[in-house]
């Protein structure tokens, strides 16, 4: 049963991420041949250097530059600066998935390096995500900007930046798919990919407040507390349009207060520990409603955690996909939670306020717990009934609970 909800198996890798990995491998294996470069090009010789690749970038021959970078990286995959330049060239050529994937890979060992963050900022700016780009630029001083590209980078942004806009093909099914993938990337600590996908979701679905909650978690996990607070405030604006939605507003207010507390600690120089990861598998049963769910989330201490829920449900002869977010507080074996959940299916999207109370029995090593909860779901739209039921499952915790 554990393989149902271990983090690596919460959901399969998306086609986009698989495409990114495939593209990078293809570039490295085939080198210049993939673009049909002529045999006289230096990238086809054993003596190609990083300066050759840079010269191609400066001449705006991005495909040829990628060919040279791929050949050089095949000889030394651990060079983080070479990989950063490679990602930049990929983004200039419009290969954004591969650029983000490659940057996430190298930033795991050099997350705070200003030069690497310069390239991350450039890639996000080229994608049209200026606010995210600005977050990375905060760590980049003038001395950290590589001299070879310093004068051309602003010109390239103006010339090659993608215009981020609402996707006319937006649909509930696409929202569900993107939301699941973005949450998966957050849990796996693929920082750039997760925040870029959440940015795309909120641009394409600006009227849906649930993605903003997931986005705030991804940003907070990346250490972008101020941006995380702004995103929660955007969700509050949407929720405040419905004065009856007091339960949702309370959840958002509590989350905003928590993030603002982290901002104050950061400004005061107090270290804010990165949250750990937890996963859950179980089911929910009531007289008219049953579901099987897998959750994953983050915990900030032994007493506080937040979980994103994904599952399938059956009610009234219809099948639904569940998506939701719940924050929990623990006192010894007693747990109380509040959040939002939704039933998506059949062309209908129903949203509920959720309250959970129950018992959670932790093992001796604090790595797993057996959970029994009584869950109440109150519809946020008139004409639908409140449901109360019992959910039983097991949570697994990765990292140290403090």
C-alpha positions as CSV (number, residue, x, y, z in Angstrom):
1,X,0.0,0.0,0.0
2,X,2.8,2.5,0.8
3,X,3.7,2.9,-2.9
4,X,0.3,4.6,-3.3
5,X,1.4,7.7,-1.4
6,X,5.2,7.8,-1.2
7,X,6.2,11.2,-2.6
8,X,7.8,9.8,-5.7
9,X,4.6,7.9,-6.6
10,X,2.0,10.5,-5.7
11,X,1.5,11.1,-9.4
12,X,3.4,10.3,-12.6
13,X,5.7,12.8,-14.1
14,X,3.9,15.1,-16.5
15,X,4.4,15.0,-20.2
16,X,6.0,18.5,-19.9
17,X,8.7,17.3,-17.5
18,X,9.3,14.1,-19.4
19,X,9.7,16.3,-22.5
20,X,12.2,18.5,-20.7
21,X,14.3,15.6,-19.6
22,X,14.2,14.1,-23.1
23,X,15.3,17.3,-24.7
24,X,18.3,17.8,-22.4
25,X,19.4,14.2,-23.0
26,X,18.9,14.6,-26.7
27,X,20.9,17.8,-26.8
28,X,23.8,16.2,-24.9
29,X,23.8,13.0,-26.9
30,X,23.4,14.4,-30.4
31,X,25.2,17.7,-29.9
32,X,25.2,19.9,-33.0
33,X,23.7,17.2,-35.2
34,X,20.3,17.8,-33.8
35,X,20.2,21.3,-35.5
36,X,21.9,20.2,-38.7
37,X,25.0,22.4,-38.0
38,X,27.6,22.4,-40.8
39,X,30.7,20.3,-40.3
40,X,32.8,23.5,-40.4
41,X,31.2,24.8,-37.2
42,X,33.5,24.7,-34.2
43,X,30.9,22.8,-32.1
44,X,31.7,19.8,-34.3
45,X,35.4,19.8,-33.2
46,X,36.9,18.4,-30.1
47,X,38.3,21.9,-29.3
48,X,35.0,23.7,-28.8
49,X,35.0,25.9,-25.7
50,X,32.5,27.8,-23.6
51,X,33.6,31.0,-25.3
52,X,32.5,29.5,-28.7
53,X,29.1,28.9,-27.2
54,X,28.9,32.4,-25.7
55,X,29.9,33.9,-29.0
56,X,27.0,32.1,-30.7
57,X,24.6,33.5,-28.0
58,X,25.9,37.0,-28.6
59,X,25.4,36.6,-32.3
60,X,21.9,35.3,-31.6
61,X,22.6,31.9,-33.1
62,X,20.9,30.1,-30.1
63,X,20.5,26.7,-31.7
64,X,24.2,26.5,-32.5
65,X,25.0,27.7,-29.0
66,X,22.9,24.9,-27.5
67,X,24.8,22.4,-29.6
68,X,28.1,23.6,-28.3
69,X,26.9,23.7,-24.7
70,X,25.5,20.2,-24.9
71,X,28.8,18.9,-26.2
72,X,30.7,20.6,-23.4
73,X,28.3,19.4,-20.7
74,X,28.5,15.8,-21.9
75,X,32.2,16.0,-20.9
76,X,31.5,17.6,-17.5
77,X,27.9,17.4,-16.2
78,X,28.8,18.9,-12.8
79,X,29.8,22.3,-14.0
80,X,26.9,24.5,-12.5
81,X,27.9,27.6,-14.4
82,X,28.1,25.9,-17.7
83,X,24.7,24.4,-17.1
84,X,23.4,27.8,-16.1
85,X,24.5,29.3,-19.5
86,X,23.0,26.2,-21.2
87,X,19.7,26.9,-19.5
88,X,19.8,30.5,-20.6
89,X,20.5,29.5,-24.2
90,X,17.6,27.1,-24.1
91,X,15.2,29.8,-22.9
92,X,16.4,32.2,-25.6
93,X,15.5,29.5,-28.1
94,X,12.1,29.1,-26.5
95,X,12.7,25.7,-24.9
96,X,11.4,26.7,-21.5
97,X,10.6,23.3,-19.9
98,X,14.2,22.1,-20.4
99,X,15.6,25.4,-19.2
100,X,13.7,25.2,-15.9
101,X,14.4,21.6,-15.4
102,X,18.1,22.1,-15.9
103,X,18.2,25.0,-13.5
104,X,16.3,23.1,-10.8
105,X,18.8,20.3,-11.1
106,X,21.9,22.5,-10.5
107,X,20.3,24.8,-8.0
108,X,19.9,22.0,-5.5
109,X,23.7,22.3,-4.8
110,X,24.0,26.0,-5.4
111,X,20.7,27.5,-4.5
112,X,22.0,30.8,-3.2
113,X,24.7,31.4,-5.8
114,X,24.0,35.0,-7.2
115,X,25.3,34.2,-10.6
116,X,23.1,31.2,-11.0
117,X,20.2,33.2,-9.7
118,X,21.0,35.8,-12.4
119,X,20.3,33.1,-15.1
120,X,17.2,31.9,-13.3
121,X,15.9,35.5,-13.3
122,X,16.7,35.8,-17.0
123,X,14.9,32.6,-17.9
124,X,11.7,33.6,-15.9
125,X,11.8,37.1,-17.5
126,X,12.0,35.5,-20.9
127,X,9.0,33.5,-20.1
128,X,7.1,36.7,-19.2
129,X,7.1,36.1,-15.4
130,X,8.5,39.5,-14.4
131,X,7.5,39.3,-10.7
132,X,9.1,35.9,-10.2
133,X,12.2,37.2,-12.0
134,X,12.4,40.1,-9.6
135,X,12.5,37.7,-6.7
136,X,15.7,36.1,-8.0
137,X,17.2,39.5,-9.0
138,X,17.1,40.5,-5.3
139,X,20.1,38.2,-4.7
140,X,22.1,39.4,-7.7
141,X,24.5,42.2,-7.3
142,X,26.2,44.0,-10.2
143,X,29.4,42.2,-9.5
144,X,27.5,38.8,-9.9
145,X,26.3,39.6,-13.5
146,X,28.6,37.7,-15.9
147,X,30.5,40.3,-17.9
148,X,30.1,38.5,-21.2
149,X,26.3,38.9,-21.3
150,X,25.8,42.0,-19.1
151,X,25.3,44.5,-21.9
152,X,23.2,42.1,-24.2
153,X,20.8,40.6,-21.6
154,X,18.4,43.6,-21.4
155,X,18.3,43.7,-25.2
156,X,17.5,40.0,-25.3
157,X,14.6,40.4,-22.8
158,X,13.0,43.1,-24.9
159,X,13.5,41.1,-28.1
160,X,12.7,37.5,-27.1
161,X,10.4,37.8,-24.1
162,X,7.3,35.7,-24.3
163,X,4.0,37.5,-23.6
164,X,2.2,35.7,-20.7
165,X,-1.5,35.7,-21.3
166,X,-4.7,33.9,-20.5
167,X,-5.1,30.7,-22.5
168,X,-8.3,30.7,-24.5
169,X,-8.4,26.9,-24.3
170,X,-8.7,27.0,-20.5
171,X,-11.0,24.3,-19.1
172,X,-11.8,22.7,-15.7
173,X,-10.0,19.5,-16.8
174,X,-6.8,21.4,-17.8
175,X,-7.0,23.3,-14.4
176,X,-7.1,20.0,-12.5
177,X,-4.2,18.5,-14.5
178,X,-2.0,21.6,-14.1
179,X,-2.9,22.0,-10.4
180,X,-1.9,18.3,-9.7
181,X,1.4,18.7,-11.5
182,X,2.3,22.0,-9.8
183,X,1.7,20.5,-6.4
184,X,3.7,17.4,-7.3
185,X,6.6,19.6,-8.3
186,X,6.4,21.6,-5.1
187,X,6.5,18.4,-3.0
188,X,9.5,17.2,-5.0
189,X,11.3,20.6,-4.4
190,X,11.5,21.5,-8.1
191,X,11.3,25.2,-7.1
192,X,11.5,26.9,-10.5
193,X,9.2,24.5,-12.3
194,X,6.6,24.6,-9.5
195,X,6.4,28.4,-9.2
196,X,6.4,28.9,-13.0
197,X,3.5,26.4,-13.4
198,X,1.5,28.1,-10.6
199,X,2.2,31.4,-12.2
200,X,0.8,30.1,-15.5
201,X,-2.3,28.7,-13.6
202,X,-3.1,31.9,-11.9
203,X,-2.7,33.8,-15.2
204,X,-5.0,31.4,-17.1
205,X,-7.5,31.0,-14.2
206,X,-7.4,34.4,-12.4
207,X,-10.9,33.9,-10.9
208,X,-10.1,30.6,-9.0
209,X,-8.8,31.2,-5.5
210,X,-7.8,27.5,-4.7
211,X,-4.6,27.6,-6.9
212,X,-3.4,30.7,-5.1
213,X,-3.2,28.6,-1.9
214,X,-1.0,26.0,-3.5
215,X,1.1,28.8,-5.1
216,X,1.7,30.4,-1.7
217,X,3.0,27.1,-0.3
218,X,5.3,26.7,-3.3
219,X,6.6,30.3,-2.9
220,X,7.1,29.9,0.9
221,X,8.9,26.6,0.4
222,X,11.2,28.5,-2.0
223,X,11.8,31.1,0.7
224,X,9.9,33.9,-1.2
225,X,7.8,34.9,1.8
226,X,6.8,38.4,0.6
227,X,5.6,37.1,-2.8
228,X,3.8,34.3,-0.9
229,X,1.9,36.8,1.2
230,X,0.9,38.8,-1.9
231,X,-0.5,35.6,-3.5
232,X,-2.6,34.9,-0.4
233,X,-3.9,38.5,-0.4
234,X,-4.9,37.9,-4.1
235,X,-6.9,34.9,-2.9
236,X,-8.5,36.9,-0.2
237,X,-9.7,39.5,-2.7
238,X,-11.5,36.8,-4.6
239,X,-13.0,35.2,-1.4
240,X,-14.1,38.6,-0.1
241,X,-16.4,38.9,-3.2
242,X,-18.5,36.3,-1.4
243,X,-19.5,37.6,2.0
244,X,-20.9,34.2,3.1
245,X,-17.6,32.4,2.6
246,X,-16.4,33.2,6.2
247,X,-14.7,29.8,6.7
248,X,-12.5,30.2,3.7
249,X,-11.6,33.7,4.7
250,X,-10.5,32.5,8.1
251,X,-8.2,29.9,6.7
252,X,-6.6,32.5,4.4
253,X,-6.3,35.1,7.2
254,X,-4.5,32.5,9.4
255,X,-2.2,31.6,6.5
256,X,-1.4,35.2,5.8
257,X,-0.5,35.8,9.4
258,X,1.8,32.8,9.5
259,X,3.7,34.0,6.4
260,X,3.9,37.6,7.7
261,X,5.4,36.1,10.9
262,X,8.1,34.4,8.8
263,X,8.8,37.7,7.0
264,X,9.4,39.4,10.3
265,X,11.7,36.6,11.4
266,X,13.6,36.8,8.2
267,X,14.1,40.6,8.5
268,X,15.2,40.1,12.1
269,X,17.8,37.6,11.0
270,X,16.1,34.7,12.7
271,X,16.5,31.5,10.7
272,X,13.3,30.1,9.3
273,X,13.6,26.3,8.9
274,X,12.5,24.9,5.5
275,X,9.3,22.9,6.0
276,X,9.4,19.1,5.7
277,X,7.3,16.9,3.5
278,X,4.5,14.6,4.5
279,X,2.2,12.2,2.5
280,X,-1.1,10.5,3.4
281,X,-3.2,7.7,2.0
282,X,-6.7,6.8,3.1
283,X,-10.5,7.1,2.5
284,X,-13.6,8.9,3.5
285,X,-17.0,7.4,4.1
286,X,-20.4,8.9,4.8
287,X,-24.0,7.8,4.3
288,X,-24.1,9.3,0.8
289,X,-20.5,10.0,-0.1
290,X,-17.3,7.9,-0.4
291,X,-13.8,8.7,-1.6
292,X,-10.3,7.4,-1.8
293,X,-7.7,10.1,-1.3
294,X,-3.9,10.7,-1.4
295,X,-2.6,13.8,0.2
296,X,0.8,15.4,0.3
297,X,1.9,18.5,2.0
298,X,4.4,20.3,4.2
299,X,4.8,20.5,8.0
300,X,6.5,23.4,9.8
301,X,6.6,21.8,13.2
302,X,5.3,18.7,15.0
303,X,2.1,20.7,15.7
304,X,1.4,22.5,12.4
305,X,1.2,21.2,8.8
306,X,-0.7,21.8,5.6
307,X,-1.8,19.2,3.1
308,X,-3.0,19.2,-0.5
309,X,-5.6,16.6,-1.2
310,X,-6.2,14.7,-4.4
311,X,-8.6,11.8,-4.8
312,X,-11.7,10.3,-6.4
313,X,-15.2,10.3,-4.9
314,X,-18.6,8.9,-5.6
315,X,-21.9,10.6,-4.6
316,X,-25.4,10.2,-5.9
317,X,-24.3,7.9,-8.7
318,X,-21.7,10.4,-10.0
319,X,-18.0,10.3,-9.9
320,X,-15.8,13.3,-9.0
321,X,-12.2,14.3,-8.7
322,X,-11.3,16.0,-5.4
323,X,-8.8,18.8,-5.0
324,X,-8.3,20.7,-1.7
325,X,-6.1,22.3,0.8
326,X,-6.3,21.9,4.6
327,X,-4.2,23.3,7.4
328,X,-3.9,21.2,10.6
329,X,-2.9,21.9,14.2
330,X,-1.9,19.0,16.5
331,X,-2.0,18.8,20.3
332,X,-0.6,15.4,21.4
333,X,-2.9,12.9,19.7
334,X,-5.7,15.4,19.0
335,X,-5.8,17.1,15.6
336,X,-8.1,19.9,14.3
337,X,-8.0,21.1,10.7
338,X,-9.8,23.7,8.5
339,X,-9.6,24.2,4.8
340,X,-11.1,24.1,1.4
341,X,-12.0,21.2,-0.9
342,X,-13.8,20.7,-4.2
343,X,-15.6,18.1,-6.3
344,X,-14.8,18.5,-10.0
345,X,-16.6,16.4,-12.6
346,X,-19.4,16.2,-15.1
347,X,-18.8,19.8,-16.1
348,X,-19.5,21.0,-12.5
349,X,-17.1,22.5,-9.9
350,X,-18.4,22.5,-6.3
351,X,-16.4,24.0,-3.5
352,X,-16.7,23.3,0.2
353,X,-15.4,24.6,3.5
354,X,-13.9,21.7,5.4
355,X,-13.5,21.1,9.2
356,X,-11.7,18.0,10.5
357,X,-11.3,16.8,14.1
358,X,-9.8,13.5,15.1
359,X,-7.1,11.4,16.6
360,X,-3.6,10.8,15.1
361,X,-1.4,8.1,16.7
362,X,2.3,8.8,16.0
363,X,4.8,5.9,15.9
364,X,7.9,6.0,18.2
365,X,10.2,7.3,15.5
366,X,7.8,10.2,14.6
367,X,8.0,9.1,11.0
368,X,4.4,7.8,10.6
369,X,0.9,8.2,12.1
370,X,-2.4,6.4,12.0
371,X,-5.2,9.0,11.5
372,X,-8.9,8.8,12.3
373,X,-10.8,12.0,11.5
374,X,-14.4,13.2,11.5
375,X,-14.8,15.5,8.5
376,X,-17.5,18.0,7.9
377,X,-17.9,19.6,4.4
378,X,-20.1,22.7,4.1
379,X,-21.0,23.7,0.5
380,X,-20.1,27.2,-0.5
381,X,-23.1,27.3,-2.9
382,X,-26.7,27.2,-1.9
383,X,-28.8,24.1,-3.0
384,X,-26.2,21.5,-1.9
385,X,-26.2,19.5,1.3
386,X,-23.6,19.4,4.1
387,X,-21.8,16.0,4.5
388,X,-20.2,14.5,7.6
389,X,-18.2,11.4,7.5
390,X,-15.3,9.3,8.8
391,X,-11.9,9.3,7.2
392,X,-9.2,6.8,8.0
393,X,-5.6,6.6,6.7
394,X,-1.9,6.8,7.4
395,X,0.5,9.7,7.1
396,X,4.2,9.4,6.5
397,X,6.7,12.2,7.4
398,X,10.0,12.8,5.6
399,X,12.6,14.9,7.4
400,X,12.9,16.0,11.1
401,X,9.8,17.1,13.0
402,X,10.8,19.9,15.4
